[in-house]
Amino acid sequence: MARPRLLPDPVGLKFMKLEAPPDWDAEFGFSGPLELEIGSGAGGHALEYCRRHPEVRYVGFEWRKKYARDTQARGEKMGLKNLRVIEADARAIVPRIFASGSLAVVHLQFPDPWWKRSHFKRAIIQPEFARLLLDRLAPGGRFDLRTDVEDRGVGMLSVLEEAGFVNPLGRGVFHPYDPEEVPSTRERRYLQSGEPVYRGRLIKPA
């Protein structure tokens, strides 16, 4: 895949300025499940997921400008009407633009593991943010987690379960690979090489 170039125009600026959730029906031009991806990276998962699921309204956050802008531009080139990308830290914006119970799915794939213990506090899944994401999900909504670092996966499952998410397979248990899943750009490499990916599919109780 060609490395993305830094396109000139920021994406998602209007969402960053909001103090309350927008009218998502008006924004997308149709109603349907609203899904959030935290850290869309190079956009492989977001683009293919939106192509396969045109009924879904998909909002992806990516703080790295070149990836955020490239993903939005590629989505527009593909004719995807159901994708919005915001180049910002999700922790700052998600609390304002999504109402309680409004999300059907939260996707988090291969977050930065923050190897140094002193940097653990920078990890995206902290107790307070986990509780906020649980609130923003509708009852029965799903949290889709994937990582290539087992101990970070164990830690994130623990935080999410303590926040109130339910693991259908039992506390701390990873989910098996499902060939119907849409892999991210990074995960495709692991599927080819056979390297392990640790998956969690947690549910907000009804």
Buried (B, 14 or more C-beta within 10 A) or exposed (E): EEEBEEBEEBBBEEBBEEEEBBEBEEBBEEEBBBBBBBBBBBBBBBBBBBBEBEEBBBBBBBBBBBBBBBBBBBBEEEEBEBBBBBBBBBBEBBEBBBEEEBBBBBBBBBBEBBEEEEEEEEBBBBEEBBBBBBBBBBEEBBBBBBBBBEEBBBBBBBBBBEBEBBBEEEEEEBBEBEEEBBBBBBBBEBEEEEEBBBBBBBBBEE
